[in-house]
Amino acid sequence: MVSKLRAKRIADRINEILSEMLIYDVSDPRLVGVSVTDVKVDREMSFANIFVSALEGASRSDEILEGLEHAKGYIRSALADRIELRTFPRLRFHWDPTFEKAERIDRLIASLNTKAISSNESQSQPDDSVAFDTPIDTDEGLNPDG
């Protein structure tokens, strides 16, 4: 069993190398535009859970995960060649829905803001031209001499 820090460092290294591999080495057209968003390695070094996403969103998730499963053996052996470990963890690929969820939250907030603005405009506007009977002295009480 490795320490949490070592597992995190191995996960970061897998993330870095796999991201480079997806750009330069893997030629499967299903894997074009795929980004590795996170890698988590368990402390027993049995599995590396790899979370991926793409700009196109969840519409391509099945195709991308299928391509990664197909290339899993090649990816694992290439990673094992570049990262020296006694035993290399088995790879498990997962779709990361974070970007879709964040986009949905942004849309919800924008629609709430739009509704708030339109409801404020429909209400009568308060009269901003309030006249003061006495002028306000901004220097009053600030002079330490008196």
Helices and strands as residue ranges (DSSP letters): H 4-24, G 29-31, E 34-41, E 47-54, G 57-60, H 61-70, H 72-82, E 90-95, H 98-122
